[in-house]
Every structure is written in C-alpha cells, then in structure tokens.
C-alpha cells in the first residue's frame, strides 16, 4: 500500500498544528494528507489515462482540500499562508 501508518504519522508530525503524531484533526494535517494522496493519484493517472473512477476520487479530494483551505483562510490567514508555502500549493 502506498500510504502506510508510519507515513501518515510522519505527515501529521511534520505538518500538524501541534507538531505531534496525535494531531490528526487540524486543518494543516488534513491538508497535508490530502496533498500526499492527490500527488499519488496524479502520478497514477499519468500512467493509467482511462481510469475514470480514480479520476473522480481525485476530483473529490481536490474539492475537500479546497474547502479546508478556504476554511483556514477565513479563520487564520497566517496559518493559511504557512500551509501554502510549506506544501507548495498554489491557489
């Protein structure tokens, strides 16, 4: 499997708000997890161009990440900017 438990914990530890493995619910941690999954699915779709069910899942993930980014932008603009810089996401 492409996303192991260790990799998830590493993502949460590096990008979470509290910088701990237990911080799985903060917007920063969720956005980091979604970004990792989006990158993986994008690479998969470069190889498998006709995999439409994966494409639909990718579009749903992009929408979820976008909604979380909008929420973070409304609540705390500094955290939003830090996430954009940290994960190299462009609006």
PyMOL Python script that loads the backbone (N, CA, C, O; Angstrom):
from pymol import cmd

cmd.read_pdbstr("""\
ATOM      1  N   UNK A   1       0.849  -1.182   0.000  1.00  0.00           N
ATOM      2  CA  UNK A   1       0.000   0.000   0.000  1.00  0.00           C
ATOM      3  C   UNK A   1       0.888   1.237   0.000  1.00  0.00           C
ATOM      4  O   UNK A   1       1.960   1.253   0.605  1.00  0.00           O
ATOM      5  N   UNK A   2       0.425   2.258  -0.682  1.00  0.00           N
ATOM      6  CA  UNK A   2       1.252   3.447  -0.841  1.00  0.00           C
ATOM      7  C   UNK A   2       1.294   4.319   0.402  1.00  0.00           C
ATOM      8  O   UNK A   2       2.253   5.066   0.594  1.00  0.00           O
ATOM      9  N   UNK A   3       0.275   4.240   1.250  1.00  0.00           N
ATOM     10  CA  UNK A   3       0.212   5.095   2.440  1.00  0.00           C
ATOM     11  C   UNK A   3       0.199   4.212   3.684  1.00  0.00           C
ATOM     12  O   UNK A   3      -0.849   3.713   4.094  1.00  0.00           O
ATOM     13  N   UNK A   4       1.360   4.030   4.268  1.00  0.00           N
ATOM     14  CA  UNK A   4       1.464   3.201   5.456  1.00  0.00           C
ATOM     15  C   UNK A   4       1.166   4.032   6.701  1.00  0.00           C
ATOM     16  O   UNK A   4       1.095   5.259   6.644  1.00  0.00           O
ATOM     17  N   UNK A   5       0.997   3.351   7.806  1.00  0.00           N
ATOM     18  CA  UNK A   5       0.727   4.032   9.071  1.00  0.00           C
ATOM     19  C   UNK A   5       1.901   4.926   9.464  1.00  0.00           C
ATOM     20  O   UNK A   5       1.702   6.011  10.009  1.00  0.00           O
ATOM     21  N   UNK A   6       3.113   4.473   9.190  1.00  0.00           N
ATOM     22  CA  UNK A   6       4.299   5.272   9.528  1.00  0.00           C
ATOM     23  C   UNK A   6       4.343   6.561   8.704  1.00  0.00           C
ATOM     24  O   UNK A   6       4.694   7.626   9.210  1.00  0.00           O
ATOM     25  N   UNK A   7       3.978   6.440   7.419  1.00  0.00           N
ATOM     26  CA  UNK A   7       3.984   7.623   6.557  1.00  0.00           C
ATOM     27  C   UNK A   7       2.926   8.626   7.010  1.00  0.00           C
ATOM     28  O   UNK A   7       3.166   9.833   6.991  1.00  0.00           O
ATOM     29  N   UNK A   8       1.750   8.129   7.419  1.00  0.00           N
ATOM     30  CA  UNK A   8       0.706   9.014   7.941  1.00  0.00           C
ATOM     31  C   UNK A   8       1.179   9.747   9.180  1.00  0.00           C
ATOM     32  O   UNK A   8       0.998  10.958   9.299  1.00  0.00           O
ATOM     33  N   UNK A   9       1.788   9.010  10.108  1.00  0.00           N
ATOM     34  CA  UNK A   9       2.278   9.633  11.332  1.00  0.00           C
ATOM     35  C   UNK A   9       3.352  10.666  11.024  1.00  0.00           C
ATOM     36  O   UNK A   9       3.417  11.712  11.671  1.00  0.00           O
ATOM     37  N   UNK A  10       4.187  10.376  10.044  1.00  0.00           N
ATOM     38  CA  UNK A  10       5.226  11.330   9.646  1.00  0.00           C
ATOM     39  C   UNK A  10       4.594  12.604   9.079  1.00  0.00           C
ATOM     40  O   UNK A  10       5.040  13.710   9.385  1.00  0.00           O
ATOM     41  N   UNK A  11       3.563  12.448   8.257  1.00  0.00           N
ATOM     42  CA  UNK A  11       2.870  13.617   7.716  1.00  0.00           C
ATOM     43  C   UNK A  11       2.247  14.453   8.823  1.00  0.00           C
ATOM     44  O   UNK A  11       2.376  15.677   8.828  1.00  0.00           O
ATOM     45  N   UNK A  12       1.569  13.792   9.768  1.00  0.00           N
ATOM     46  CA  UNK A  12       0.931  14.513  10.864  1.00  0.00           C
ATOM     47  C   UNK A  12       1.973  15.181  11.757  1.00  0.00           C
ATOM     48  O   UNK A  12       1.753  16.287  12.253  1.00  0.00           O
ATOM     49  N   UNK A  13       3.098  14.515  11.960  1.00  0.00           N
ATOM     50  CA  UNK A  13       4.144  15.081  12.810  1.00  0.00           C
ATOM     51  C   UNK A  13       4.792  16.302  12.160  1.00  0.00           C
ATOM     52  O   UNK A  13       5.099  17.277  12.845  1.00  0.00           O
ATOM     53  N   UNK A  14       5.001  16.256  10.851  1.00  0.00           N
ATOM     54  CA  UNK A  14       5.680  17.346  10.157  1.00  0.00           C
ATOM     55  C   UNK A  14       4.772  18.538   9.880  1.00  0.00           C
ATOM     56  O   UNK A  14       5.233  19.679   9.878  1.00  0.00           O
ATOM     57  N   UNK A  15       3.483  18.284   9.646  1.00  0.00           N
ATOM     58  CA  UNK A  15       2.611  19.358   9.198  1.00  0.00           C
ATOM     59  C   UNK A  15       1.484  19.687  10.157  1.00  0.00           C
ATOM     60  O   UNK A  15       0.739  20.635   9.909  1.00  0.00           O
ATOM     61  N   UNK A  16       1.331  18.948  11.237  1.00  0.00           N
ATOM     62  CA  UNK A  16       0.246  19.209  12.175  1.00  0.00           C
ATOM     63  C   UNK A  16       0.445  20.491  12.938  1.00  0.00           C
ATOM     64  O   UNK A  16       1.553  21.024  13.012  1.00  0.00           O
ATOM     65  N   UNK A  17      -0.626  20.978  13.500  1.00  0.00           N
ATOM     66  CA  UNK A  17      -0.582  22.238  14.249  1.00  0.00           C
ATOM     67  C   UNK A  17       0.280  22.106  15.502  1.00  0.00           C
ATOM     68  O   UNK A  17       1.071  22.998  15.810  1.00  0.00           O
ATOM     69  N   UNK A  18       0.126  20.992  16.224  1.00  0.00           N
ATOM     70  CA  UNK A  18       0.868  20.798  17.468  1.00  0.00           C
ATOM     71  C   UNK A  18       2.192  20.074  17.234  1.00  0.00           C
ATOM     72  O   UNK A  18       2.949  19.844  18.177  1.00  0.00           O
ATOM     73  N   UNK A  19       2.476  19.711  15.966  1.00  0.00           N
ATOM     74  CA  UNK A  19       3.709  19.002  15.605  1.00  0.00           C
ATOM     75  C   UNK A  19       3.859  17.702  16.401  1.00  0.00           C
ATOM     76  O   UNK A  19       4.940  17.382  16.896  1.00  0.00           O
ATOM     77  N   UNK A  20       2.755  16.962  16.512  1.00  0.00           N
ATOM     78  CA  UNK A  20       2.804  15.669  17.184  1.00  0.00           C
ATOM     79  C   UNK A  20       2.073  14.641  16.336  1.00  0.00           C
ATOM     80  O   UNK A  20       1.331  14.991  15.418  1.00  0.00           O
ATOM     81  N   UNK A  21       2.288  13.372  16.649  1.00  0.00           N
ATOM     82  CA  UNK A  21       1.656  12.285  15.895  1.00  0.00           C
ATOM     83  C   UNK A  21       0.160  12.222  16.156  1.00  0.00           C
ATOM     84  O   UNK A  21      -0.594  11.717  15.323  1.00  0.00           O
ATOM     85  N   UNK A  22      -0.277  12.727  17.297  1.00  0.00           N
ATOM     86  CA  UNK A  22      -1.687  12.638  17.674  1.00  0.00           C
ATOM     87  C   UNK A  22      -2.524  13.744  17.035  1.00  0.00           C
ATOM     88  O   UNK A  22      -3.752  13.684  17.101  1.00  0.00           O
ATOM     89  N   UNK A  23      -1.909  14.740  16.427  1.00  0.00           N
ATOM     90  CA  UNK A  23      -2.637  15.854  15.831  1.00  0.00           C
ATOM     91  C   UNK A  23      -3.103  15.454  14.435  1.00  0.00           C
ATOM     92  O   UNK A  23      -2.447  15.761  13.439  1.00  0.00           O
ATOM     93  N   UNK A  24      -4.253  14.759  14.373  1.00  0.00           N
ATOM     94  CA  UNK A  24      -4.750  14.282  13.088  1.00  0.00           C
ATOM     95  C   UNK A  24      -5.934  15.095  12.590  1.00  0.00           C
ATOM     96  O   UNK A  24      -6.347  14.926  11.442  1.00  0.00           O
ATOM     97  N   UNK A  25      -6.485  15.960  13.405  1.00  0.00           N
ATOM     98  CA  UNK A  25      -7.697  16.657  13.031  1.00  0.00           C
ATOM     99  C   UNK A  25      -7.508  18.099  12.626  1.00  0.00           C
ATOM    100  O   UNK A  25      -8.450  18.719  12.132  1.00  0.00           O
ATOM    101  N   UNK A  26      -6.329  18.656  12.816  1.00  0.00           N
ATOM    102  CA  UNK A  26      -6.138  20.054  12.460  1.00  0.00           C
ATOM    103  C   UNK A  26      -6.190  20.220  10.941  1.00  0.00           C
ATOM    104  O   UNK A  26      -5.843  19.296  10.205  1.00  0.00           O
ATOM    105  N   UNK A  27      -6.616  21.379  10.473  1.00  0.00           N
ATOM    106  CA  UNK A  27      -6.693  21.589   9.030  1.00  0.00           C
ATOM    107  C   UNK A  27      -5.343  21.402   8.330  1.00  0.00           C
ATOM    108  O   UNK A  27      -5.291  20.888   7.213  1.00  0.00           O
ATOM    109  N   UNK A  28      -4.266  21.812   8.975  1.00  0.00           N
ATOM    110  CA  UNK A  28      -2.945  21.671   8.364  1.00  0.00           C
ATOM    111  C   UNK A  28      -2.601  20.205   8.123  1.00  0.00           C
ATOM    112  O   UNK A  28      -2.082  19.845   7.066  1.00  0.00           O
ATOM    113  N   UNK A  29      -2.897  19.358   9.119  1.00  0.00           N
ATOM    114  CA  UNK A  29      -2.595  17.932   8.992  1.00  0.00           C
ATOM    115  C   UNK A  29      -3.467  17.297   7.914  1.00  0.00           C
ATOM    116  O   UNK A  29      -2.983  16.485   7.125  1.00  0.00           O
ATOM    117  N   UNK A  30      -4.741  17.657   7.876  1.00  0.00           N
ATOM    118  CA  UNK A  30      -5.636  17.098   6.870  1.00  0.00           C
ATOM    119  C   UNK A  30      -5.239  17.541   5.464  1.00  0.00           C
ATOM    120  O   UNK A  30      -5.284  16.744   4.526  1.00  0.00           O
ATOM    121  N   UNK A  31      -4.856  18.792   5.315  1.00  0.00           N
ATOM    122  CA  UNK A  31      -4.434  19.299   4.005  1.00  0.00           C
ATOM    123  C   UNK A  31      -3.163  18.596   3.550  1.00  0.00           C
ATOM    124  O   UNK A  31      -3.016  18.287   2.367  1.00  0.00           O
ATOM    125  N   UNK A  32      -2.242  18.340   4.478  1.00  0.00           N
ATOM    126  CA  UNK A  32      -1.017  17.623   4.126  1.00  0.00           C
ATOM    127  C   UNK A  32      -1.331  16.199   3.669  1.00  0.00           C
ATOM    128  O   UNK A  32      -0.757  15.719   2.691  1.00  0.00           O
ATOM    129  N   UNK A  33      -2.233  15.531   4.368  1.00  0.00           N
ATOM    130  CA  UNK A  33      -2.624  14.173   3.990  1.00  0.00           C
ATOM    131  C   UNK A  33      -3.304  14.168   2.622  1.00  0.00           C
ATOM    132  O   UNK A  33      -2.992  13.327   1.779  1.00  0.00           O
ATOM    133  N   UNK A  34      -4.226  15.095   2.396  1.00  0.00           N
ATOM    134  CA  UNK A  34      -4.903  15.174   1.102  1.00  0.00           C
ATOM    135  C   UNK A  34      -3.904  15.476  -0.014  1.00  0.00           C
ATOM    136  O   UNK A  34      -4.012  14.918  -1.106  1.00  0.00           O
ATOM    137  N   UNK A  35      -2.939  16.350   0.249  1.00  0.00           N
ATOM    138  CA  UNK A  35      -1.949  16.694  -0.772  1.00  0.00           C
ATOM    139  C   UNK A  35      -1.109  15.484  -1.146  1.00  0.00           C
ATOM    140  O   UNK A  35      -0.801  15.279  -2.320  1.00  0.00           O
ATOM    141  N   UNK A  36      -0.739  14.683  -0.159  1.00  0.00           N
ATOM    142  CA  UNK A  36       0.035  13.477  -0.432  1.00  0.00           C
ATOM    143  C   UNK A  36      -0.774  12.517  -1.300  1.00  0.00           C
ATOM    144  O   UNK A  36      -0.255  11.956  -2.266  1.00  0.00           O
ATOM    145  N   UNK A  37      -2.041  12.331  -0.954  1.00  0.00           N
ATOM    146  CA  UNK A  37      -2.899  11.431  -1.724  1.00  0.00           C
ATOM    147  C   UNK A  37      -3.151  11.971  -3.132  1.00  0.00           C
ATOM    148  O   UNK A  37      -3.197  11.198  -4.088  1.00  0.00           O
ATOM    149  N   UNK A  38      -3.311  13.276  -3.268  1.00  0.00           N
ATOM    150  CA  UNK A  38      -3.526  13.892  -4.579  1.00  0.00           C
ATOM    151  C   UNK A  38      -2.304  13.680  -5.464  1.00  0.00           C
ATOM    152  O   UNK A  38      -2.440  13.350  -6.642  1.00  0.00           O
ATOM    153  N   UNK A  39      -1.120  13.867  -4.907  1.00  0.00           N
ATOM    154  CA  UNK A  39       0.104  13.653  -5.692  1.00  0.00           C
ATOM    155  C   UNK A  39       0.216  12.210  -6.145  1.00  0.00           C
ATOM    156  O   UNK A  39       0.611  11.945  -7.280  1.00  0.00           O
ATOM    157  N   UNK A  40      -0.127  11.272  -5.267  1.00  0.00           N
ATOM    158  CA  UNK A  40      -0.062   9.852  -5.622  1.00  0.00           C
ATOM    159  C   UNK A  40      -1.060   9.526  -6.737  1.00  0.00           C
ATOM    160  O   UNK A  40      -0.710   8.835  -7.695  1.00  0.00           O
ATOM    161  N   UNK A  41      -2.286  10.012  -6.621  1.00  0.00           N
ATOM    162  CA  UNK A  41      -3.296   9.727  -7.637  1.00  0.00           C
ATOM    163  C   UNK A  41      -2.969  10.406  -8.967  1.00  0.00           C
ATOM    164  O   UNK A  41      -3.284   9.870 -10.030  1.00  0.00           O
ATOM    165  N   UNK A  42      -2.348  11.566  -8.914  1.00  0.00           N
ATOM    166  CA  UNK A  42      -1.947  12.250 -10.139  1.00  0.00           C
ATOM    167  C   UNK A  42      -0.913  11.428 -10.901  1.00  0.00           C
ATOM    168  O   UNK A  42      -0.992  11.299 -12.122  1.00  0.00           O
ATOM    169  N   UNK A  43       0.054  10.875 -10.176  1.00  0.00           N
ATOM    170  CA  UNK A  43       1.053  10.016 -10.820  1.00  0.00           C
ATOM    171  C   UNK A  43       0.402   8.762 -11.391  1.00  0.00           C
ATOM    172  O   UNK A  43       0.777   8.311 -12.473  1.00  0.00           O
ATOM    173  N   UNK A  44      -0.564   8.194 -10.681  1.00  0.00           N
ATOM    174  CA  UNK A  44      -1.264   7.009 -11.157  1.00  0.00           C
ATOM    175  C   UNK A  44      -2.015   7.314 -12.457  1.00  0.00           C
ATOM    176  O   UNK A  44      -2.027   6.504 -13.383  1.00  0.00           O
ATOM    177  N   UNK A  45      -2.636   8.486 -12.510  1.00  0.00           N
ATOM    178  CA  UNK A  45      -3.419   8.837 -13.693  1.00  0.00           C
ATOM    179  C   UNK A  45      -2.551   9.210 -14.889  1.00  0.00           C
ATOM    180  O   UNK A  45      -3.024   9.164 -16.025  1.00  0.00           O
ATOM    181  N   UNK A  46      -1.308   9.572 -14.664  1.00  0.00           N
ATOM    182  CA  UNK A  46      -0.401   9.810 -15.788  1.00  0.00           C
ATOM    183  C   UNK A  46      -0.118   8.502 -16.530  1.00  0.00           C
ATOM    184  O   UNK A  46       0.071   8.492 -17.746  1.00  0.00           O
ATOM    185  N   UNK A  47      -0.094   7.413 -15.784  1.00  0.00           N
ATOM    186  CA  UNK A  47       0.164   6.098 -16.381  1.00  0.00           C
ATOM    187  C   UNK A  47      -1.128   5.491 -16.918  1.00  0.00           C
ATOM    188  O   UNK A  47      -1.154   4.967 -18.032  1.00  0.00           O
ATOM    189  N   UNK A  48      -2.203   5.560 -16.128  1.00  0.00           N
ATOM    190  CA  UNK A  48      -3.489   4.948 -16.466  1.00  0.00           C
ATOM    191  C   UNK A  48      -4.491   6.038 -16.852  1.00  0.00           C
ATOM    192  O   UNK A  48      -5.283   6.488 -16.024  1.00  0.00           O
ATOM    193  N   UNK A  49      -4.445   6.445 -18.088  1.00  0.00           N
ATOM    194  CA  UNK A  49      -5.237   7.595 -18.535  1.00  0.00           C
ATOM    195  C   UNK A  49      -6.739   7.323 -18.554  1.00  0.00           C
ATOM    196  O   UNK A  49      -7.524   8.268 -18.471  1.00  0.00           O
ATOM    197  N   UNK A  50      -7.160   6.078 -18.660  1.00  0.00           N
ATOM    198  CA  UNK A  50      -8.587   5.773 -18.773  1.00  0.00           C
ATOM    199  C   UNK A  50      -9.218   5.315 -17.464  1.00  0.00           C
ATOM    200  O   UNK A  50     -10.328   4.782 -17.470  1.00  0.00           O
ATOM    201  N   UNK A  51      -8.541   5.509 -16.361  1.00  0.00           N
ATOM    202  CA  UNK A  51      -9.059   5.112 -15.056  1.00  0.00           C
ATOM    203  C   UNK A  51      -9.966   6.226 -14.524  1.00  0.00           C
ATOM    204  O   UNK A  51      -9.531   7.095 -13.769  1.00  0.00           O
ATOM    205  N   UNK A  52     -11.230   6.178 -14.933  1.00  0.00           N
ATOM    206  CA  UNK A  52     -12.141   7.280 -14.642  1.00  0.00           C
ATOM    207  C   UNK A  52     -12.626   7.268 -13.199  1.00  0.00           C
ATOM    208  O   UNK A  52     -12.945   8.328 -12.660  1.00  0.00           O
ATOM    209  N   UNK A  53     -12.692   6.115 -12.560  1.00  0.00           N
ATOM    210  CA  UNK A  53     -13.128   6.088 -11.163  1.00  0.00           C
ATOM    211  C   UNK A  53     -12.068   6.721 -10.263  1.00  0.00           C
ATOM    212  O   UNK A  53     -12.405   7.391  -9.287  1.00  0.00           O
ATOM    213  N   UNK A  54     -10.806   6.517 -10.581  1.00  0.00           N
ATOM    214  CA  UNK A  54      -9.742   7.167  -9.824  1.00  0.00           C
ATOM    215  C   UNK A  54      -9.755   8.668 -10.076  1.00  0.00           C
ATOM    216  O   UNK A  54      -9.482   9.459  -9.173  1.00  0.00           O
ATOM    217  N   UNK A  55     -10.070   9.054 -11.302  1.00  0.00           N
ATOM    218  CA  UNK A  55     -10.153  10.470 -11.629  1.00  0.00           C
ATOM    219  C   UNK A  55     -11.247  11.149 -10.813  1.00  0.00           C
ATOM    220  O   UNK A  55     -11.061  12.265 -10.329  1.00  0.00           O
ATOM    221  N   UNK A  56     -12.394  10.475 -10.658  1.00  0.00           N
ATOM    222  CA  UNK A  56     -13.469  11.022  -9.849  1.00  0.00           C
ATOM    223  C   UNK A  56     -13.035  11.158  -8.391  1.00  0.00           C
ATOM    224  O   UNK A  56     -13.319  12.173  -7.755  1.00  0.00           O
ATOM    225  N   UNK A  57     -12.352  10.148  -7.858  1.00  0.00           N
ATOM    226  CA  UNK A  57     -11.844  10.230  -6.489  1.00  0.00           C
ATOM    227  C   UNK A  57     -10.851  11.366  -6.320  1.00  0.00           C
ATOM    228  O   UNK A  57     -10.848  12.045  -5.293  1.00  0.00           O
ATOM    229  N   UNK A  58     -10.002  11.577  -7.329  1.00  0.00           N
ATOM    230  CA  UNK A  58      -9.035  12.672  -7.291  1.00  0.00           C
ATOM    231  C   UNK A  58      -9.752  14.018  -7.254  1.00  0.00           C
ATOM    232  O   UNK A  58      -9.375  14.899  -6.481  1.00  0.00           O
ATOM    233  N   UNK A  59     -10.769  14.183  -8.073  1.00  0.00           N
ATOM    234  CA  UNK A  59     -11.504  15.444  -8.084  1.00  0.00           C
ATOM    235  C   UNK A  59     -12.205  15.697  -6.754  1.00  0.00           C
ATOM    236  O   UNK A  59     -12.282  16.841  -6.305  1.00  0.00           O
ATOM    237  N   UNK A  60     -12.712  14.648  -6.124  1.00  0.00           N
ATOM    238  CA  UNK A  60     -13.336  14.809  -4.806  1.00  0.00           C
ATOM    239  C   UNK A  60     -12.309  15.228  -3.764  1.00  0.00           C
ATOM    240  O   UNK A  60     -12.589  16.082  -2.922  1.00  0.00           O
ATOM    241  N   UNK A  61     -11.111  14.624  -3.816  1.00  0.00           N
ATOM    242  CA  UNK A  61     -10.057  15.004  -2.869  1.00  0.00           C
ATOM    243  C   UNK A  61      -9.635  16.455  -3.061  1.00  0.00           C
ATOM    244  O   UNK A  61      -9.422  17.177  -2.087  1.00  0.00           O
ATOM    245  N   UNK A  62      -9.514  16.877  -4.302  1.00  0.00           N
ATOM    246  CA  UNK A  62      -9.131  18.262  -4.576  1.00  0.00           C
ATOM    247  C   UNK A  62     -10.184  19.210  -4.007  1.00  0.00           C
ATOM    248  O   UNK A  62      -9.846  20.258  -3.457  1.00  0.00           O
ATOM    249  N   UNK A  63     -11.459  18.843  -4.138  1.00  0.00           N
ATOM    250  CA  UNK A  63     -12.531  19.666  -3.582  1.00  0.00           C
ATOM    251  C   UNK A  63     -12.493  19.732  -2.064  1.00  0.00           C
ATOM    252  O   UNK A  63     -12.703  20.793  -1.477  1.00  0.00           O
ATOM    253  N   UNK A  64     -12.226  18.596  -1.428  1.00  0.00           N
ATOM    254  CA  UNK A  64     -12.118  18.582   0.041  1.00  0.00           C
ATOM    255  C   UNK A  64     -10.971  19.464   0.505  1.00  0.00           C
ATOM    256  O   UNK A  64     -11.106  20.233   1.457  1.00  0.00           O
ATOM    257  N   UNK A  65      -9.829  19.340  -0.188  1.00  0.00           N
ATOM    258  CA  UNK A  65      -8.668  20.157   0.196  1.00  0.00           C
ATOM    259  C   UNK A  65      -8.973  21.634  -0.011  1.00  0.00           C
ATOM    260  O   UNK A  65      -8.588  22.469   0.807  1.00  0.00           O
ATOM    261  N   UNK A  66      -9.664  21.962  -1.105  1.00  0.00           N
ATOM    262  CA  UNK A  66     -10.011  23.352  -1.388  1.00  0.00           C
ATOM    263  C   UNK A  66     -10.917  23.923  -0.300  1.00  0.00           C
ATOM    264  O   UNK A  66     -10.730  25.059   0.136  1.00  0.00           O
ATOM    265  N   UNK A  67     -11.909  23.123   0.143  1.00  0.00           N
ATOM    266  CA  UNK A  67     -12.805  23.586   1.208  1.00  0.00           C
ATOM    267  C   UNK A  67     -12.044  23.806   2.509  1.00  0.00           C
ATOM    268  O   UNK A  67     -12.300  24.780   3.217  1.00  0.00           O
ATOM    269  N   UNK A  68     -11.109  22.912   2.834  1.00  0.00           N
ATOM    270  CA  UNK A  68     -10.312  23.106   4.048  1.00  0.00           C
ATOM    271  C   UNK A  68      -9.437  24.350   3.942  1.00  0.00           C
ATOM    272  O   UNK A  68      -9.280  25.087   4.916  1.00  0.00           O
ATOM    273  N   UNK A  69      -8.868  24.584   2.763  1.00  0.00           N
ATOM    274  CA  UNK A  69      -8.050  25.782   2.574  1.00  0.00           C
ATOM    275  C   UNK A  69      -8.898  27.047   2.689  1.00  0.00           C
ATOM    276  O   UNK A  69      -8.449  28.045   3.253  1.00  0.00           O
ATOM    277  N   UNK A  70     -10.113  27.010   2.163  1.00  0.00           N
ATOM    278  CA  UNK A  70     -11.000  28.170   2.300  1.00  0.00           C
ATOM    279  C   UNK A  70     -11.348  28.425   3.762  1.00  0.00           C
ATOM    280  O   UNK A  70     -11.375  29.573   4.204  1.00  0.00           O
ATOM    281  N   UNK A  71     -11.615  27.360   4.511  1.00  0.00           N
ATOM    282  CA  UNK A  71     -11.909  27.492   5.936  1.00  0.00           C
ATOM    283  C   UNK A  71     -10.722  28.113   6.668  1.00  0.00           C
ATOM    284  O   UNK A  71     -10.876  29.031   7.473  1.00  0.00           O
ATOM    285  N   UNK A  72      -9.528  27.585   6.367  1.00  0.00           N
ATOM    286  CA  UNK A  72      -8.334  28.094   7.042  1.00  0.00           C
ATOM    287  C   UNK A  72      -8.074  29.550   6.674  1.00  0.00           C
ATOM    288  O   UNK A  72      -7.614  30.331   7.507  1.00  0.00           O
ATOM    289  N   UNK A  73      -8.362  29.909   5.447  1.00  0.00           N
ATOM    290  CA  UNK A  73      -8.170  31.289   5.007  1.00  0.00           C
ATOM    291  C   UNK A  73      -9.111  32.240   5.754  1.00  0.00           C
ATOM    292  O   UNK A  73      -8.726  33.354   6.109  1.00  0.00           O
ATOM    293  N   UNK A  74     -10.337  31.792   5.985  1.00  0.00           N
ATOM    294  CA  UNK A  74     -11.309  32.640   6.696  1.00  0.00           C
ATOM    295  C   UNK A  74     -10.975  32.774   8.172  1.00  0.00           C
ATOM    296  O   UNK A  74     -11.173  33.841   8.755  1.00  0.00           O
ATOM    297  N   UNK A  75     -10.462  31.689   8.799  1.00  0.00           N
ATOM    298  CA  UNK A  75     -10.259  31.717  10.243  1.00  0.00           C
ATOM    299  C   UNK A  75      -8.904  32.292  10.634  1.00  0.00           C
ATOM    300  O   UNK A  75      -8.821  33.093  11.565  1.00  0.00           O
ATOM    301  N   UNK A  76      -7.832  31.892   9.930  1.00  0.00           N
ATOM    302  CA  UNK A  76      -6.497  32.352  10.319  1.00  0.00           C
ATOM    303  C   UNK A  76      -5.623  32.457   9.072  1.00  0.00           C
ATOM    304  O   UNK A  76      -5.108  31.451   8.584  1.00  0.00           O
ATOM    305  N   UNK A  77      -5.458  33.668   8.562  1.00  0.00           N
ATOM    306  CA  UNK A  77      -4.761  33.889   7.300  1.00  0.00           C
ATOM    307  C   UNK A  77      -3.276  33.522   7.390  1.00  0.00           C
ATOM    308  O   UNK A  77      -2.685  33.084   6.403  1.00  0.00           O
ATOM    309  N   UNK A  78      -2.677  33.699   8.561  1.00  0.00           N
ATOM    310  CA  UNK A  78      -1.250  33.378   8.706  1.00  0.00           C
ATOM    311  C   UNK A  78      -1.005  31.871   8.589  1.00  0.00           C
ATOM    312  O   UNK A  78      -0.059  31.442   7.929  1.00  0.00           O
ATOM    313  N   UNK A  79      -1.856  31.076   9.227  1.00  0.00           N
ATOM    314  CA  UNK A  79      -1.731  29.620   9.112  1.00  0.00           C
ATOM    315  C   UNK A  79      -1.977  29.176   7.677  1.00  0.00           C
ATOM    316  O   UNK A  79      -1.321  28.257   7.188  1.00  0.00           O
ATOM    317  N   UNK A  80      -2.914  29.824   7.007  1.00  0.00           N
ATOM    318  CA  UNK A  80      -3.208  29.521   5.608  1.00  0.00           C
ATOM    319  C   UNK A  80      -1.978  29.760   4.728  1.00  0.00           C
ATOM    320  O   UNK A  80      -1.616  28.915   3.909  1.00  0.00           O
ATOM    321  N   UNK A  81      -1.347  30.911   4.905  1.00  0.00           N
ATOM    322  CA  UNK A  81      -0.154  31.231   4.109  1.00  0.00           C
ATOM    323  C   UNK A  81       0.997  30.276   4.419  1.00  0.00           C
ATOM    324  O   UNK A  81       1.757  29.901   3.526  1.00  0.00           O
ATOM    325  N   UNK A  82       1.122  29.886   5.687  1.00  0.00           N
ATOM    326  CA  UNK A  82       2.175  28.947   6.064  1.00  0.00           C
ATOM    327  C   UNK A  82       1.959  27.587   5.407  1.00  0.00           C
ATOM    328  O   UNK A  82       2.918  26.947   4.976  1.00  0.00           O
ATOM    329  N   UNK A  83       0.712  27.144   5.328  1.00  0.00           N
ATOM    330  CA  UNK A  83       0.414  25.860   4.686  1.00  0.00           C
ATOM    331  C   UNK A  83       0.729  25.924   3.198  1.00  0.00           C
ATOM    332  O   UNK A  83       1.293  24.981   2.643  1.00  0.00           O
ATOM    333  N   UNK A  84       0.367  27.032   2.545  1.00  0.00           N
ATOM    334  CA  UNK A  84       0.645  27.171   1.117  1.00  0.00           C
ATOM    335  C   UNK A  84       2.138  27.110   0.831  1.00  0.00           C
ATOM    336  O   UNK A  84       2.568  26.462  -0.123  1.00  0.00           O
ATOM    337  N   UNK A  85       2.918  27.780   1.651  1.00  0.00           N
ATOM    338  CA  UNK A  85       4.361  27.786   1.451  1.00  0.00           C
ATOM    339  C   UNK A  85       4.956  26.424   1.782  1.00  0.00           C
ATOM    340  O   UNK A  85       5.823  25.927   1.065  1.00  0.00           O
ATOM    341  N   UNK A  86       4.485  25.824   2.872  1.00  0.00           N
ATOM    342  CA  UNK A  86       5.041  24.554   3.327  1.00  0.00           C
ATOM    343  C   UNK A  86       4.786  23.418   2.346  1.00  0.00           C
ATOM    344  O   UNK A  86       5.661  22.580   2.132  1.00  0.00           O
ATOM    345  N   UNK A  87       3.605  23.381   1.751  1.00  0.00           N
ATOM    346  CA  UNK A  87       3.238  22.266   0.866  1.00  0.00           C
ATOM    347  C   UNK A  87       3.358  22.614  -0.612  1.00  0.00           C
ATOM    348  O   UNK A  87       3.039  21.787  -1.466  1.00  0.00           O
ATOM    349  N   UNK A  88       3.809  23.816  -0.923  1.00  0.00           N
ATOM    350  CA  UNK A  88       3.952  24.266  -2.314  1.00  0.00           C
ATOM    351  C   UNK A  88       2.639  24.154  -3.080  1.00  0.00           C
ATOM    352  O   UNK A  88       2.597  23.619  -4.188  1.00  0.00           O
ATOM    353  N   UNK A  89       1.578  24.661  -2.481  1.00  0.00           N
ATOM    354  CA  UNK A  89       0.264  24.656  -3.111  1.00  0.00           C
ATOM    355  C   UNK A  89       0.032  26.044  -3.675  1.00  0.00           C
ATOM    356  O   UNK A  89       0.314  27.045  -3.016  1.00  0.00           O
ATOM    357  N   UNK A  90      -0.477  26.103  -4.884  1.00  0.00           N
ATOM    358  CA  UNK A  90      -0.822  27.403  -5.448  1.00  0.00           C
ATOM    359  C   UNK A  90      -2.326  27.521  -5.561  1.00  0.00           C
ATOM    360  O   UNK A  90      -3.018  26.537  -5.819  1.00  0.00           O
ATOM    361  N   UNK A  91      -2.819  28.699  -5.372  1.00  0.00           N
ATOM    362  CA  UNK A  91      -4.278  28.890  -5.398  1.00  0.00           C
ATOM    363  C   UNK A  91      -4.740  29.078  -6.819  1.00  0.00           C
ATOM    364  O   UNK A  91      -5.934  29.254  -7.062  1.00  0.00           O
TER     365      UNK A  91
END
""", "prot")
cmd.dss("prot")
cmd.show_as("cartoon", "prot")
cmd.util.cbc("prot")
cmd.orient("prot")
